[in-house]
Amino acid sequence: MSYRDNYKLIDFSKEIVLPPKREKLPPARSSLPAPRIASDVMEPVQSMLDGKLYDSKSALRSTYRQAGVTEIGNDPGRNKPFVRQSTPRREIKDVVDRARARVERGERNLFKGK
């Protein structure tokens, strides 16, 4: 049968009921009215360099730069020197050799056990 013959057999008297359209949800938004912005304005602070009061971070920092002063924060770890931990080359070679042996044996999960 051709398409034309089958088309004649379709009963178009029945009403097609479509499901109701779902209401679109509004996009997810934060409860904050705007993103966080780091402002240049601050409560007035007295400069440790010249004793003047500054209410602008950039103005305070520019006086520090002009005087050659380095501004540091209050992080307690700032005075600790960074010490790189060194691993003996022999230990590294042993670990690599063991891993190579496991791969050559055909082990699949190399991350379970040591």
N, C-alpha and C positions, 0 to 999 in steps of 0.2 A: 504494500500500500504506500502511496505517496503521501507526502506531508499535506497536500491539499485535501486529500480524502479524509485523513485523520482530523484535520482542522474542523471539518463539518460535523464531526462526532462530539466535539467539545460542547458541554452545556454551560453557557455563559449566564444563565438565569440565576444561578446561585451567587449570593453575595460573598465576597471574600472579606473575612474579618481579620484585620491586621492587629497585632498586639499594640497596646497603648505605648506611645513614645515615653521613654524614661526622661525624667527631668534632669537636665545637666547640673552636675554639682559644681559649686564655685571652686576655683583653684585653691589649693592649700596655702594659707598665709600664716605668717607669724603673728603673735599677739602684739608685737612691737610695731609702732607706726612707721618706722624707717630703719634702714640698716645702721649698724654701729658706725659712727664717724668719730675719728680721733680729732678733736678740736684743738686749735692753737690757744684758745682762751683757758685760763686756769685761775684759781684763787690766788691773790697776790702773795708772792713769796719774796723773802729778802735774799739777795744774792750774797753768797759767801765771798765773792770777789770784791765788789765795790760797795756793798751795804745798801744799795738801792732796792726798792720794791718793784717787782715785775709781775704783770698779769698776762704776759705772752711768752709761751715756751720758746718761740723762735727768737724773740728779742733777748731773752736771757742767754740762750745758747750762742747767739752771735757775739755777745760780750765775752763769753768764755773763749770762743774761737779767736777773737782778736787778741786776747791776752795769752793765748797758747795753752790754756788750761784744758785738761781732759775731764769731761763729765762722766762720772761713774754712778751706777745705780746702787741699790741696797741689797743686792743678791749676796747671801752669806758665802756662797761658793766662789765668789769672784777672786778671792785671794789665794785659792788653792791652785798650785801649778798642775798642769795636765801631765800625767805620767803615762806613757805608752807601755802597755804590758807586752813584754817580748816573750815569744814562745821559742824554745830551742829548736833549731832546724832538724835535729834528730827526731823529736816528737812529731813534727809535721811530716817528715819522711815516713815514719812508721804508720801514721794514720792513712796516708796516701797509699802505701803498699798494702795495708789491710783492705782498703776499699777496692783497690784494683783486683786483689785476689777474690773478693766476694763477687765482683762483676764477672770475672773469668769463670767462676764456678757456676754462674747462671742464676744467682740469687735474684729474686724479683724485688722484694721489699727491702731496700738497703737501709731504711730508717728505723727498723725495729731492732732493738738490742744493739749492743756494741761489740 
